[in-house]
């Protein structure tokens, strides 16, 4: 990752998304040790569901987030996690998150 203090992944998807009237999906999940949380950005006019999953596959956090929300993860230990964004029950992205406080 270019910046050790944060890691960001973006998902740009074209074609058939399964979400009506959406031609381009743009979303990112990044951890910021400076903010102490995960910042979620997306291009939807509604909340999306964020799930944080540990490497054993256990869902350890679920919340509904707006574009630009900061999700507190102070209770998580350092390590690798998966972050998944869903809307209307459809996964729009899954990315690896590295938590390092």
N, C-alpha and C positions, 0 to 999 in steps of 0.2 A: 504494500500500500504506500502511496506517495507521502502521506503524512502519518507518523506513528501515533499521533494524538486522536486521529479519527480515521475511520474507514467508511467509504461510501460506495454503494453499488447502485447502478441505475438500470432500469429495464425499459427499453423502448421496443414496443411490439407493434407490428403492423398486421394488416390482413384481418382475418376473422378473430374477433376477441370474445365473442359470445355476449358482449355487453352492447346493447342497442345504441346506435348513433355514436359510437366511439371508434375513431379510426386510428388513433395513436395513443398508447398508454405511456405515461411518463411517471415513474415512481422511484423513490430512493429511500433507503434506510441507512442511517449512519450513527455510530456511537461516538460521542464526544466526551472525553474524560474531563474536559474543562467545564462542561455543563452538567456532567454526571448523569447523562441519560442518552436515550436513543431519540434522534430527531427523524421524524417521518415527513416526507414530502410526496405529494401526489397531485395529479391533475383533475381529480374528481370534485364535484360540487356537493359531495356528501361524505360522511364518515366512512372509513374503511376499517376492517378488523385487523389488528396486529396481533400475531401470536409469536411468542418467543419460545423456542423449543431447545432443550438441552441435547447433548450428543447421544443420550440414551433413548431419545425420541419422546421424552416426557414434555408435555406442554406446561411451562412454568409461569407464563404470563399471557393474559388475553385482555385487550382493551379496544375500544372504538376510538379512532383518532381522526382529527381533521388535518388538513394540509398544514404543515409547519409545527405541529404539536411536538412537545418534548415529553418523553415517557421516562419516568423515574425508574432506574434499575439499580439503585443503591444496594438493594438486598441480594443482588447476584454476585457470585464470586468471579474472579478473573477466569477467562477461558473462551472457548469457541461455542457459539450458539447459532441456531438458524432463526432468521426472522422471516415471517410469512405475512403477506398482505392479501386479504380477500375482500371481495365486494360481491354482494348478492350470492354468497356461497361459492363463488368461483375464485380460485387462486390467481392473482395477477402477478405475483412475484414471490420467489423464495431466495434469500441470500444468506451467506454466512456472515455472522457478526463476531468480531473479536473484541471482547470486553477486557480492558486493561486499565485499572484505576491507579 
